[in-house]
Amino acid sequence: MTLDPHFKAMLDEARDAPPPPPLSQVPPDLVRAGYRAQRTSQNVRTAPGGVETRDISVGGAAGPIPARLYAPAEAASPSGLLVYFHGGGFVIGDLETHDAHCRRLAHHSGQRVMAVDYRLAPEHPFPAGHDDALAATRWAFDHAAELGADPARIGVGGDSAGGNLAASVALDLRGDPARRLKLQLLLYPAVWPETETASRQERDGPVLSKAAMAWFEASLAFAGHADAHRAMPARAGDLAGLPPAYVVTAGFDPLEHEGRDYAAALAAAGTAARHVNYPSLVHDFFIMGDVSPLVGEAAEAAGAAIRAALG
């Protein structure tokens, strides 16, 4: 495999900088601020126009939580709606880190997107974020008219940890006849299979390191919890009856194989699942739109998948 030259240049430049301290030695708020500054600076030029945004409050599991509604200029009323959960290991990431990404998804799909600012670990350990994701999705169904959305055309999506949340919500809502999801958009999702994949074993970065993954998992603190299965969608005994899936993986990503294998397991269970791999890209690439033209191409393809499922 050959790394995309634009991302290679970015990573080469980063190697010349002084190494940061271990994540475990930095307060989470400082890690979040650094991640927000880095990712937003990499999405300045390629954020599309013509998408109206509105900050709203939605129902979380323990009270209202922030969200942001994206409506492209050409969206019908009502349109389909993608309920979106940002990545960041359940610890970092927010509405701002993923703003340009959500704008791209709305722009390319022509559908509304509702990004959810769920509670983060370690201040709010498992299952707070999972409970918020489920509650916010239920809220979206129940308040679809207020959002300009058709309750018969709602899907969930997310990247990395957000992909885990989307997959978990799809499983949680599988038996709810009043809330039938039409899509699960899983972008390099972390789904924790029973056996550690080769990509997790062999790859320490780029972008997503073994130390970062260990810190995220320890912060989430789901191990031993009675509902820990909700954090590990790949270990669900039955994957039948789930909404169609669009699964994206990256070739230079420790999570590549678990996303690939989850798509295959969904298909084996009778769920329509499409797997798209970008062999030259890295973890987190969807929110680094200014780095490489391939990001825009991947976003356009994901938007087309959203449009096909929800339009």
Backbone torsions as a table, in degrees:
resi	resn	phi	psi	omega
1	MET	NA	147.4	178.6
2	THR	-119.1	126.4	179.6
3	LEU	-68.2	137.8	175.6
4	ASP	-51.0	130.0	-174.7
5	PRO	-61.7	-30.8	179.2
6	HIS	-68.9	-42.6	176.7
7	PHE	-70.5	-33.4	176.5
8	LYS	-61.1	-43.0	178.9
9	ALA	-62.5	-40.8	178.5
10	MET	-62.3	-45.1	-177.7
11	LEU	-70.2	-37.0	177.4
12	ASP	-62.2	-41.0	178.6
13	GLU	-65.1	-39.2	-179.0
14	ALA	-65.8	-31.8	-178.9
15	ARG	-66.8	-22.6	179.8
16	ASP	-80.3	-12.0	-179.6
17	ALA	-84.0	155.9	177.2
18	PRO	-60.4	140.8	-179.1
19	PRO	-66.1	138.6	178.6
20	PRO	-74.7	160.6	176.4
21	PRO	-68.7	160.2	177.2
22	PRO	-56.2	141.4	-178.0
23	LEU	-57.1	-34.9	-177.8
24	SER	-66.2	-14.6	-179.4
25	GLN	-100.8	4.3	-177.8
26	VAL	-116.6	134.7	176.9
27	PRO	-58.0	138.2	-177.5
28	PRO	-52.5	-37.0	-178.5
29	ASP	-63.2	-34.7	178.4
30	LEU	-71.9	-38.0	176.8
31	VAL	-63.3	-41.8	179.5
32	ARG	-62.6	-42.5	-178.8
33	ALA	-64.5	-41.7	178.8
34	GLY	-65.2	-42.2	178.6
35	TYR	-63.8	-42.4	179.1
36	ARG	-61.7	-45.7	-179.1
37	ALA	-63.5	-42.3	-178.1
38	GLN	-66.0	-50.8	-174.6
39	ARG	-71.0	-39.4	178.6
40	THR	-65.5	-32.9	178.8
41	SER	-70.3	-18.8	179.9
42	GLN	-95.4	10.4	-178.4
43	ASN	-133.6	24.4	-175.2
44	VAL	-76.6	-48.6	-170.3
45	ARG	-79.1	-28.5	-169.4
46	THR	-104.0	6.2	176.0
47	ALA	-71.0	121.8	-175.3
48	PRO	-72.6	151.4	173.2
49	GLY	-89.6	-175.9	176.8
50	GLY	74.1	18.5	177.2
51	VAL	-120.7	117.6	179.1
52	GLU	-82.5	136.4	179.2
53	THR	-121.6	150.2	178.7
54	ARG	-146.4	122.5	176.1
55	ASP	-79.1	130.1	-176.1
56	ILE	-132.5	173.0	174.0
57	SER	-118.0	132.3	-179.1
58	VAL	-124.3	166.6	-178.7
59	GLY	-77.3	117.8	172.3
60	GLY	-98.0	-177.1	-176.6
61	ALA	-72.3	-26.6	-177.7
62	ALA	-122.2	20.6	-179.3
63	GLY	133.1	-179.2	-177.4
64	PRO	-62.8	144.6	175.3
65	ILE	-132.5	155.1	-179.6
66	PRO	-72.3	153.1	174.0
67	ALA	-152.8	167.2	178.6
68	ARG	-135.5	128.4	-178.8
69	LEU	-100.7	128.5	179.3
70	TYR	-111.3	127.1	179.8
71	ALA	-129.8	108.9	177.3
72	PRO	-67.2	153.3	-174.8
73	ALA	-57.6	-33.4	-175.5
74	GLU	-90.4	4.4	-176.5
75	ALA	-65.5	135.2	174.6
76	ALA	-72.2	164.6	175.0
77	SER	-125.4	106.4	3.6
78	PRO	-83.7	162.8	175.5
79	SER	-119.9	177.7	168.1
80	GLY	-70.3	165.6	-178.3
81	LEU	-139.4	128.8	172.1
82	LEU	-105.2	117.5	173.8
83	VAL	-85.4	118.8	-168.1
84	TYR	-117.2	137.2	179.6
85	PHE	-118.3	122.8	-177.5
86	HIS	-70.7	157.6	174.0
87	GLY	-87.8	-176.1	-178.7
88	GLY	130.3	25.5	174.7
89	GLY	66.2	18.7	-177.8
90	PHE	70.7	5.7	-174.3
91	VAL	-121.6	-38.0	-177.7
92	ILE	-123.0	178.2	-177.0
93	GLY	91.3	151.2	-179.2
94	ASP	-164.2	-167.7	-180.0
95	LEU	-63.2	-31.8	-176.7
96	GLU	-77.9	-40.3	-179.0
97	THR	-60.8	-29.6	-175.2
98	HIS	-111.5	14.7	-176.0
99	ASP	-63.4	-51.2	-178.6
100	ALA	-64.4	-36.1	177.4
101	HIS	-61.7	-46.3	179.5
102	CYS	-67.0	-34.2	174.6
103	ARG	-62.0	-42.1	178.9
104	ARG	-63.4	-44.0	-179.6
105	LEU	-62.5	-42.4	178.5
106	ALA	-65.7	-44.0	-178.1
107	HIS	-61.6	-48.1	-174.6
108	HIS	-76.8	-23.8	-179.4
109	SER	-92.2	-25.8	-173.1
110	GLY	72.8	13.1	-179.0
111	GLN	-116.5	162.4	177.1
112	ARG	-76.3	148.4	177.4
113	VAL	-127.7	133.2	176.4
114	MET	-117.8	107.0	178.9
115	ALA	-86.0	134.9	-172.9
116	VAL	-111.3	128.5	178.9
117	ASP	-96.3	74.3	-176.5
118	TYR	-70.7	162.3	-179.3
119	ARG	-68.8	144.6	-174.6
120	LEU	-109.5	148.2	170.3
121	ALA	-80.0	162.3	0.4
122	PRO	-83.4	-8.7	179.0
123	GLU	-61.0	-34.4	179.6
124	HIS	-126.4	84.1	-176.0
125	PRO	-69.7	172.1	177.1
126	PHE	-50.5	137.5	9.1
127	PRO	-103.9	29.1	-173.5
128	ALA	-55.8	-50.9	-178.4
129	GLY	-64.3	-40.3	178.1
130	HIS	-65.8	-40.1	178.3
131	ASP	-65.6	-40.3	177.9
132	ASP	-63.9	-42.3	-179.8
133	ALA	-61.1	-44.1	179.6
134	LEU	-66.5	-45.2	-179.7
135	ALA	-63.0	-41.1	-179.2
136	ALA	-66.8	-35.4	178.2
137	THR	-68.5	-42.8	175.7
138	ARG	-60.8	-40.8	179.3
139	TRP	-61.4	-41.5	-179.6
140	ALA	-61.7	-41.4	176.1
141	PHE	-62.1	-44.6	-174.3
142	ASP	-74.9	-19.0	-178.7
143	HIS	-121.2	28.0	-175.7
144	ALA	-57.1	-41.0	-177.7
145	ALA	-60.8	-39.0	179.0
146	GLU	-65.5	-27.9	-177.8
147	LEU	-89.6	-5.8	-175.7
148	GLY	75.6	26.7	-174.2
149	ALA	-115.3	155.5	175.2
150	ASP	-93.4	117.7	-177.4
151	PRO	-63.7	-13.8	176.8
152	ALA	-87.1	-1.5	-177.7
153	ARG	-134.0	61.5	-179.5
154	ILE	-119.4	136.6	175.5
155	GLY	-131.6	171.6	176.4
156	VAL	-121.8	153.9	178.8
157	GLY	-157.1	164.4	177.6
158	GLY	179.1	164.2	178.6
159	ASP	-118.2	137.7	177.2
160	SER	58.8	-115.9	176.6
161	ALA	-60.1	-34.2	177.1
162	GLY	-66.7	-31.6	174.1
163	GLY	-66.0	-36.4	173.9
164	ASN	-60.3	-45.8	-179.8
165	LEU	-62.6	-41.9	179.7
166	ALA	-63.7	-44.0	178.5
167	ALA	-63.7	-38.9	179.0
168	SER	-65.3	-43.1	178.9
169	VAL	-63.3	-40.1	178.3
170	ALA	-59.7	-40.3	177.2
171	LEU	-68.6	-42.5	-178.3
172	ASP	-64.4	-34.3	-176.6
173	LEU	-93.2	1.3	-175.5
174	ARG	-56.2	-35.7	-177.6
175	GLY	-96.3	12.2	-178.1
176	ASP	-98.1	103.2	-176.2
177	PRO	-69.1	-18.8	-179.0
178	ALA	-86.4	-12.1	-176.4
179	ARG	-134.3	84.5	-176.4
180	ARG	-99.8	109.1	178.8
181	LEU	-71.3	144.4	-179.9
182	LYS	-104.4	-7.1	-176.7
183	LEU	-163.9	144.0	163.9
184	GLN	-124.6	112.9	-178.8
185	LEU	-96.4	107.7	-172.6
186	LEU	-115.1	103.9	-176.6
187	LEU	-100.1	115.7	-172.1
188	TYR	32.5	61.9	-174.0
189	PRO	-74.7	147.7	169.2
190	ALA	-93.5	113.6	-174.7
191	VAL	-124.3	0.7	173.4
192	TRP	49.3	75.1	175.3
193	PRO	-68.9	166.0	-179.8
194	GLU	-57.5	-44.2	-178.3
195	THR	-109.7	131.0	-179.7
196	GLU	-60.9	130.0	-176.6
197	THR	-74.5	164.3	178.4
198	ALA	-62.4	-37.5	-178.7
199	SER	-66.2	-35.0	175.9
200	ARG	-70.0	-39.1	-177.8
201	GLN	-68.4	-40.1	-168.6
202	GLU	-94.1	-20.7	-172.2
203	ARG	-109.3	125.9	174.6
204	ASP	-117.9	83.2	-171.2
205	GLY	89.0	-170.3	-3.1
206	PRO	-71.1	162.3	178.9
207	VAL	73.6	-55.5	-178.3
208	LEU	-109.0	108.2	-176.1
209	SER	-95.0	163.8	175.4
210	LYS	-61.9	-38.6	179.9
211	ALA	-64.4	-40.9	178.6
212	ALA	-64.9	-42.9	179.7
213	MET	-63.1	-39.4	178.0
214	ALA	-64.6	-40.3	179.3
215	TRP	-65.9	-43.1	178.1
216	PHE	-60.3	-47.4	-176.8
217	GLU	-64.7	-41.3	178.2
218	ALA	-65.6	-37.5	179.9
219	SER	-68.3	-39.3	179.5
220	LEU	-64.7	-36.2	173.6
221	ALA	56.7	50.3	178.7
222	PHE	-95.4	-17.4	-176.7
223	ALA	-59.4	128.9	179.1
224	GLY	85.2	-7.6	178.5
225	HIS	-71.8	146.4	-177.7
226	ALA	-60.0	-29.5	-179.9
227	ASP	-105.3	24.0	-175.5
228	ALA	-58.0	-24.8	179.8
229	HIS	-59.1	-25.9	-179.3
230	ARG	-68.6	-22.2	177.9
231	ALA	-88.1	-3.2	-175.2
232	MET	-129.5	69.9	-176.4
233	PRO	-55.5	-32.9	-177.7
234	ALA	-65.9	-16.2	-179.1
235	ARG	-97.7	5.9	175.8
236	ALA	-62.7	132.9	-177.1
237	GLY	-68.0	-26.0	-175.9
238	ASP	-135.6	121.0	179.7
239	LEU	-109.9	14.9	179.7
240	ALA	-77.1	154.3	173.7
241	GLY	75.3	18.6	-179.9
242	LEU	-94.1	160.5	179.7
243	PRO	-67.5	156.5	177.1
244	PRO	-53.9	145.5	-176.0
245	ALA	-120.6	141.4	170.6
246	TYR	-119.2	109.8	-171.8
247	VAL	-113.7	125.2	179.6
248	VAL	-113.7	135.2	174.4
249	THR	-128.8	166.2	179.7
250	ALA	-126.3	142.8	-174.9
251	GLY	-69.8	-25.8	179.2
252	PHE	-108.3	54.8	-173.7
253	ASP	-140.4	127.4	175.6
254	PRO	-58.1	-22.7	-178.3
255	LEU	-89.7	4.0	-173.9
256	GLU	-55.9	-50.8	-171.3
257	HIS	-71.7	-33.0	179.6
258	GLU	-70.9	-32.8	173.6
259	GLY	-66.8	-45.6	177.0
260	ARG	-57.8	-47.3	-176.7
261	ASP	-68.9	-33.5	178.6
262	TYR	-67.0	-40.8	176.4
263	ALA	-60.3	-42.0	179.2
264	ALA	-65.3	-39.5	179.6
265	ALA	-67.4	-38.1	175.6
266	LEU	-61.3	-46.5	-179.7
267	ALA	-62.6	-39.8	179.7
268	ALA	-64.7	-26.9	179.5
269	ALA	-86.8	1.1	177.7
270	GLY	95.9	5.7	177.2
271	THR	-87.9	135.1	176.4
272	ALA	-66.7	117.9	-176.5
273	ALA	-137.9	127.0	176.2
274	ARG	-113.5	126.8	179.4
275	HIS	-109.1	126.8	177.4
276	VAL	-122.0	124.4	180.0
277	ASN	-112.3	136.8	174.7
278	TYR	-111.2	93.5	-168.8
279	PRO	-65.2	-21.6	-176.1
280	SER	-98.5	3.3	-174.0
281	LEU	-106.5	169.7	-172.6
282	VAL	-114.5	167.8	173.2
283	HIS	-58.2	146.8	176.6
284	ASP	75.9	8.5	-170.9
285	PHE	-63.8	-28.2	-177.0
286	PHE	-62.5	-23.2	-179.1
287	ILE	-106.3	22.9	173.6
288	MET	-126.4	56.6	-172.2
289	GLY	-62.9	-27.2	-177.8
290	ASP	-80.6	-11.4	-173.5
291	VAL	-77.2	-44.1	-175.0
292	SER	-144.4	143.1	175.8
293	PRO	-60.8	-23.6	179.6
294	LEU	-62.3	-27.5	178.8
295	VAL	-63.7	-45.0	178.2
296	GLY	-61.9	-39.0	178.5
297	GLU	-65.3	-41.2	178.7
298	ALA	-66.6	-38.8	178.0
299	ALA	-65.4	-38.9	178.3
300	GLU	-64.4	-41.5	178.0
301	ALA	-65.6	-40.6	177.2
302	ALA	-64.6	-40.2	177.2
303	GLY	-61.0	-39.6	178.3
304	ALA	-63.9	-37.6	178.0
305	ALA	-66.0	-38.4	177.3
306	ILE	-64.6	-45.7	-180.0
307	ARG	-59.9	-43.0	-178.6
308	ALA	-64.0	-34.9	-176.4
309	ALA	-86.2	-34.1	-170.9
310	LEU	-116.5	-11.3	-174.6
311	GLY	-79.0	NA	NA
